């Protein structure tokens, strides 16, 4: 790491979707903020010659599980934020399904204190929608807002009581807090462990139908329309849900959606390996669903890529498939996987891909992040889009190793990450420093 906060990043391809920039130019950083060239006169700045690299606003992950407090054997604020920096992320939204749940001001303050002491990237707290994430009683939305939350979610669970959810959307709108929802009808989910389809029948496993997601997405669209407030659909996985969001957005209903790298790159055929690192919720679905998610990213129906970084210990995952917890880590694999699967396969242009990691999440949160505007905090990611490498879970900063991408042949990755002008991750070769 480098404590210097004055930099001149020279000769890179700069992509800033917020400001519609895609050009070779220099980026100036003074005292941890983006500066104009004339502001650098007399400033002792470190120069990086980045010809051949791409410079973008710092990436934002709107969906991260840090596990602290409660499950620090799987992840901590320290290890999770180090993993984020290695993945090119400068801001992450921490989900509230910790133990105890982040459903009160004290829990939010604890997280913020940990982030200030141990974090290496910005940690944005998300408050619970319901007390204990039990879906039975509303959490104190006003005090959560006052404590500093940027959004509300019961991620990992989904509120089944439609009347309660309606009230929550109305309350959230009064406090300008977007709702991030894990869309799942629990009655249809009912003990499923993988996508309900050809492979679940063949393997004799209990399936999770796409309708479990589709029903709640439809519910949320109705509530967003009724309250005229933002509901964000987390980790869309099926074609029907993508189509619902597409049509709702065309009507001007304030809904958004995210896709994960694993739903972009993988399908339920992988479950035949019985490897629990392919078990996540929502599950890997069919090739038709995977292509529908990619099309949603292409046409702008899905504006965000998020990791749903969900660390679990090796012991927790090393059980029969039916009994393993859902979830995989993703902070250190998201950019390599999406560069490989979306950019290098010509599904998305590089500016469009970067927008899903910057402009998209920033707009949902309503925060002045995700750009390289002069005067803004210097959160910056340096990317090599063409370097070929094999993902090795043993090199991760995350405390956990539950990834299906170990051994994946990737093209592209983050090479340096700056948070408030401080270089917190750097694998650039010596000749550019």
C-alpha positions in Angstrom: 0.0 0.0 0.0 1.0 3.6 -0.5 0.0 6.5 1.7 0.6 9.1 -1.0 -2.6 10.8 -2.2 -1.2 13.0 -5.0 -1.0 11.2 -8.4 -0.8 11.8 -12.1 -2.1 8.8 -14.1 -0.8 9.2 -17.6 -1.7 7.9 -21.0 -4.5 5.4 -20.0 -7.8 4.8 -21.8 -10.1 6.6 -19.4 -13.7 5.3 -19.2 -16.2 7.3 -17.1 -19.8 6.4 -18.0 -21.3 9.2 -15.8 -19.4 11.8 -17.7 -19.6 10.0 -21.1 -15.8 9.8 -21.3 -14.0 7.2 -23.3 -10.6 8.7 -24.4 -6.9 8.5 -23.8 -6.1 11.2 -21.2 -4.4 11.9 -18.0 -6.1 11.8 -14.5 -4.9 14.0 -11.7 -5.3 13.4 -8.0 -4.6 16.0 -5.4 -5.1 15.4 -1.7 -7.3 12.4 -2.4 -9.6 14.1 -4.9 -9.8 14.2 -8.6 -8.2 17.4 -9.8 -7.7 19.5 -12.9 -4.3 19.8 -14.6 -3.8 23.4 -13.4 -4.4 22.3 -9.8 -1.2 20.2 -9.9 1.2 23.1 -10.2 3.8 22.8 -7.4 2.4 19.6 -6.1 4.7 16.7 -5.5 2.8 13.9 -7.2 3.7 10.3 -8.1 3.4 9.6 -11.8 2.2 6.3 -13.2 2.6 5.7 -16.9 -0.4 3.7 -17.8 -0.3 3.4 -21.6 -2.2 0.3 -22.5 -4.2 0.2 -19.3 -7.8 1.3 -18.7 -8.6 3.7 -15.9 -12.2 3.8 -14.5 -14.1 5.2 -11.5 -13.7 2.8 -8.6 -16.0 -0.1 -9.0 -19.0 -0.4 -6.7 -20.5 -3.7 -5.4 -24.0 -3.2 -4.2 -24.3 -6.7 -2.7 -21.7 -8.1 -0.3 -21.8 -10.2 2.8 -18.9 -9.4 5.2 -20.1 -11.9 7.9 -18.9 -9.7 10.8 -20.3 -9.9 13.4 -21.2 -13.6 13.9 -19.3 -15.6 11.3 -15.8 -14.2 11.3 -14.4 -17.6 10.6 -15.7 -17.1 7.1 -15.0 -13.4 6.6 -14.2 -10.2 8.4 -14.4 -6.5 7.5 -10.7 -6.6 7.1 -10.4 -9.6 4.8 -13.6 -8.8 2.9 -12.5 -5.2 2.1 -9.0 -6.5 1.1 -10.7 -8.9 -1.3 -12.8 -6.0 -2.6 -9.7 -3.9 -3.3 -8.0 -6.8 -5.1 -11.1 -7.1 -7.3 -11.0 -3.4 -8.2 -13.9 -2.4 -5.9 -13.6 0.8 -3.9 -17.1 0.8 -2.4 -19.2 -2.1 -1.2 -22.7 -2.3 0.3 -22.6 -4.6 3.3 -25.7 -6.8 3.7 -27.4 -6.9 7.1 -27.9 -10.6 7.6 -25.1 -10.8 10.2 -25.5 -12.3 13.6 -27.0 -10.4 15.2 -28.7 -8.8 12.2 -28.0 -5.1 11.4 -31.6 -4.1 12.3 -30.8 -1.2 14.7 -28.6 1.9 15.0 -26.2 0.2 17.4 -25.4 -2.6 14.9 -24.9 -0.1 12.1 -22.5 1.9 14.3 -20.6 -1.3 15.1 -20.1 -2.0 11.4 -19.0 1.6 10.7 -16.5 1.5 13.5 -15.1 -1.8 12.2 -14.9 -0.4 8.7 -13.1 2.8 9.9 -10.5 0.7 11.8 -10.1 -2.3 9.6 -11.5 -1.6 6.2 -9.4 -0.7 3.1 -12.4 0.3 0.9 -15.6 2.3 1.6 -18.1 0.1 3.4 -21.7 1.4 3.0 -24.1 -0.2 5.5 -27.4 -1.6 4.5 -30.1 -1.9 7.2 -32.6 -4.7 7.6 -36.1 -4.4 6.5 -37.5 -6.4 9.3 -36.4 -7.1 12.9 -34.0 -10.0 13.0 -34.6 -10.4 9.3 -37.6 -12.6 10.3 -40.2 -10.8 8.0 -42.6 -10.4 10.9 -42.1 -6.8 12.3 -40.7 -3.8 10.5 -37.2 -2.6 11.5 -36.9 1.0 12.7 -36.4 2.6 9.3 -36.0 6.2 10.6 -33.3 5.3 13.2 -31.5 3.2 10.6 -31.4 6.1 8.2 -30.1 8.4 11.0 -27.4 5.8 11.7 -26.1 6.0 8.2 -27.6 3.2 6.1 -27.7 3.7 2.4 -30.4 1.1 1.6 -32.7 -1.5 3.2 -32.7 -5.3 2.6 -33.6 -8.6 4.2 -31.2 -10.3 1.7 -31.0 -14.0 2.3 -34.7 -13.9 3.0 -37.7 -12.3 1.4 -40.6 -10.7 3.1 -43.6 -12.8 2.3 -46.3 -10.6 3.8 -47.3 -8.3 1.0 -49.1 -5.8 3.2 -46.0 -5.4 5.4 -43.8 -5.0 2.3 -46.2 -2.3 1.0 -45.8 -0.4 4.2 -42.0 -0.8 4.1 -41.8 0.6 0.6 -43.9 3.6 1.6 -41.7 4.2 4.7 -38.5 3.7 2.7 -39.6 6.4 0.2 -40.1 8.9 3.1 -36.5 8.4 4.1 -35.1 8.2 0.5 -33.8 4.6 1.0 -33.8 2.2 -1.9 -35.0 -1.3 -1.2 -32.8 -4.2 -2.3 -34.9 -7.4 -2.4 -34.0 -11.0 -2.6 -37.0 -12.1 -4.7 -38.2 -15.6 -3.6 -41.6 -17.0 -2.8 -40.9 -19.3 0.1 -43.8 -21.7 -0.6 -42.5 -22.4 -4.1 -38.9 -22.5 -2.9 -39.8 -25.2 -0.2 -36.5 -27.1 0.3 -35.1 -26.8 -3.2 -31.4 -27.0 -3.7 -31.0 -26.4 -7.5 -32.9 -25.1 -10.5 -36.1 -27.0 -11.3 -35.6 -28.4 -14.7 -34.0 -31.2 -16.8 -30.9 -31.6 -14.5 -32.9 -31.6 -11.2 -35.0 -34.5 -12.6 -32.0 -36.3 -13.9 -30.0 -35.9 -10.7 -33.0 -36.6 -8.4 -32.7 -33.3 -6.5 -35.4 -31.0 -5.2 -35.8 -28.1 -7.6 -36.4 -24.4 -7.2 -38.7 -23.2 -9.9 -38.2 -19.9 -11.7 -41.7 -19.0 -10.7 -40.5 -18.5 -7.1 -38.5 -15.6 -8.3 -41.0 -14.4 -10.9 -43.8 -14.1 -8.4 -41.9 -11.8 -6.1 -40.5 -9.7 -8.9 -44.1 -9.1 -10.1 -45.2 -8.2 -6.6 -42.3 -5.7 -6.2 -43.1 -4.1 -9.5 -46.7 -3.5 -8.4 -45.5 -2.1 -5.1 -42.9 0.2 -6.7 -45.6 1.5 -9.1 -48.0 2.1 -6.3 -45.6 3.9 -4.0 -43.5 5.4 -6.9 -40.4 4.3 -5.1 -37.2 2.4 -5.9 -37.1 -1.4 -5.5 -34.0 -3.1 -6.7 -34.2 -6.8 -7.6 -31.2 -8.7 -6.5 -29.4 -11.4 -8.5 -32.0 -12.0 -11.3 -31.6 -15.5 -12.6 -34.5 -16.4 -14.9 -35.8 -15.2 -18.2 -39.3 -14.5 -16.9 -38.0 -12.1 -14.2 -35.9 -10.3 -16.7 -38.8 -9.8 -19.0 -41.0 -8.4 -16.1 -38.3 -5.9 -15.2 -37.8 -5.0 -18.9 -41.5 -4.2 -19.3 -41.8 -2.3 -16.0 -38.9 -0.1 -16.8 -40.4 0.7 -20.2 -43.4 1.9 -18.3 -41.3 4.2 -16.1 -41.8 2.1 -13.0 -38.9 2.8 -10.6 -37.4 -0.7 -10.5 -33.9 -1.9 -11.2 -32.1 -5.2 -11.3 -28.7 -6.8 -11.0 -27.0 -9.8 -12.4 -24.2 -11.8 -10.8 -21.1 -13.1 -12.7 -22.0 -16.7 -11.8 -25.5 -16.4 -13.5 -23.7 -14.8 -16.5 -21.1 -17.5 -16.9 -22.6 -20.8 -15.5 -25.7 -23.0 -15.8 -27.3 -25.8 -13.9 -25.3 -28.4 -15.9 -22.5 -27.8 -13.4 -24.5 -29.4 -10.6 -23.8 -32.9 -12.1 -20.4 -32.5 -10.5 -22.0 -32.4 -7.0 -19.6 -29.7 -6.1 -21.2 -27.5 -3.4 -19.3 -24.5 -4.7 -21.9 -24.4 -7.5 -24.8 -24.2 -4.9 -26.2 -20.7 -4.6 -29.5 -19.0 -4.2 -31.0 -18.2 -6.7 -29.6 -21.3 -8.3 -27.7 -21.6 -11.5 -30.4 -22.0 -14.1 -30.7 -23.1 -17.8 -28.7 -21.9 -20.8 -31.9 -20.1 -21.9 -32.0 -18.3 -18.7 -28.3 -17.4 -18.8 -28.7 -15.9 -22.2 -31.8 -14.0 -21.1 -29.8 -12.4 -18.3 -27.1 -11.4 -20.7 -29.7 -9.9 -23.1 -31.1 -8.0 -20.1 -27.6 -6.5 -19.6 -27.2 -5.8 -23.3 -30.5 -3.8 -23.6 -30.3 -2.0 -20.3 -33.0 -3.8 -18.5 -30.4 -4.9 -16.0 -28.2 -1.9 -15.0 -26.0 -3.5 -12.3 -23.5 -6.4 -12.0 -23.1 -7.4 -8.3 -21.3 -10.3 -6.8 -23.5 -11.5 -3.9 -20.2 -12.3 -2.2 -21.2 -14.9 0.3 -18.2 -16.5 2.1 -18.5 -19.9 3.8 -15.8 -22.0 5.5 -14.5 -25.1 3.8 -16.0 -27.1 6.6 -19.5 -25.7 6.0 -19.3 -26.5 2.3 -17.7 -29.9 2.6 -20.9 -31.8 3.1 -23.5 -33.5 0.9 -25.0 -31.1 -1.7 -28.4 -31.0 0.0 -27.0 -29.9 3.3 -24.5 -27.3 2.1 -25.2 -23.6 2.6 -26.1 -21.5 -0.4 -23.5 -19.0 -1.6 -20.1 -18.3 -3.2 -17.5 -15.6 -2.9 -17.1 -13.2 -5.9 -15.2 -10.0 -5.1 -12.0 -11.2 -6.6 -13.5 -13.0 -9.6 -16.2 -10.6 -10.7 -14.2 -8.4 -13.0 -12.1 -11.2 -14.6 -15.2 -13.3 -15.3 -17.3 -10.5 -16.7 -14.5 -9.1 -18.8 -14.0 -12.6 -20.2 -17.7 -13.5 -20.7 -19.2 -10.2 -21.7 -16.5 -7.9 -23.1 -14.2 -10.4 -24.8 -17.2 -12.3 -26.2 -18.7 -9.1 -27.6 -21.9 -9.0 -25.6 -21.0 -5.6 -24.0 -18.7 -2.8 -24.9 -16.2 -1.9 -22.3 -18.0 1.4 -21.4 -21.2 -0.6 -21.0 -19.6 -3.1 -18.8 -17.9 -0.5 -16.6 -21.3 1.3 -16.3 -22.8 -1.8 -14.7 -20.1 -1.5 -11.9 -20.2 2.3 -11.5 -23.0 4.4 -12.9 -25.7 1.7 -12.3 -25.1 1.1 -8.6 -24.4 4.8 -7.9 -27.8 5.8 -9.4 -29.7 3.2 -7.3 -28.0 4.4 -4.1 -28.4 8.1 -5.0 -24.8 8.8 -3.9 -22.1 11.0 -5.5 -19.8 8.1 -6.3 -18.8 6.1 -9.4 -17.4 9.0 -11.4 -14.1 10.8 -12.2 -15.6 14.2 -12.0 -13.2 17.0 -10.8 -13.6 17.5 -7.1 -15.0 14.0 -6.4 -13.2 11.6 -4.1 -10.4 9.8 -6.0 -11.8 6.3 -6.1 -10.1 4.8 -9.1 -9.6 1.3 -10.7 -6.8 0.5 -13.1 -7.6 -2.5 -15.4 -5.6 -4.6 -17.8 -8.3 -5.9 -20.1 -6.1 -8.3 -22.0 -3.9 -10.1 -19.5 -4.5 -13.8 -19.5 -4.4 -15.6 -16.2 -5.8 -18.6 -14.4 -7.9 -17.8 -11.3 -6.3 -19.5 -8.3 -8.4 -19.5 -5.1 -5.3 -20.0 -3.0 -4.2 -16.5 -3.9 -7.4 -14.8 -2.7 -7.4 -12.2 0.1 -10.9 -13.4 1.2 -10.9 -15.6 4.2 -13.0 -18.2 2.4 -12.4 -20.2 -0.8 -15.9 -21.2 -1.9 -15.7 -20.4 -5.6 -16.7 -22.3 -8.7 -14.1 -20.3 -10.7 -10.9 -21.9 -9.3 -8.9 -22.8 -12.4 -11.0 -20.6 -14.7 -9.1 -19.2 -17.7 -9.7 -15.5 -17.5 -8.8 -12.5 -19.7 -8.5 -9.2 -17.8 -8.3 -8.1 -14.2 -7.8 -5.1 -11.9 -4.2 -4.1 -11.5 -4.4 -1.2 -9.0 -7.1 0.3 -6.8 -7.2 3.7 -5.3 -9.5 4.7 -2.4 -9.7 8.4 -1.6 -6.4 8.8 -3.5 -4.6 6.1 -1.5 -3.3 3.1 -3.4 -4.7 0.1 -1.5 -3.9 -2.6 -4.1 -1.2 -2.7 -6.8 0.2 -5.4 -9.0 1.4 -3.1 -11.8 4.8 -3.9 -13.1 7.7 -1.9 -11.9 8.2 -0.1 -15.2 4.9 1.8 -14.9 5.5 3.1 -11.3 
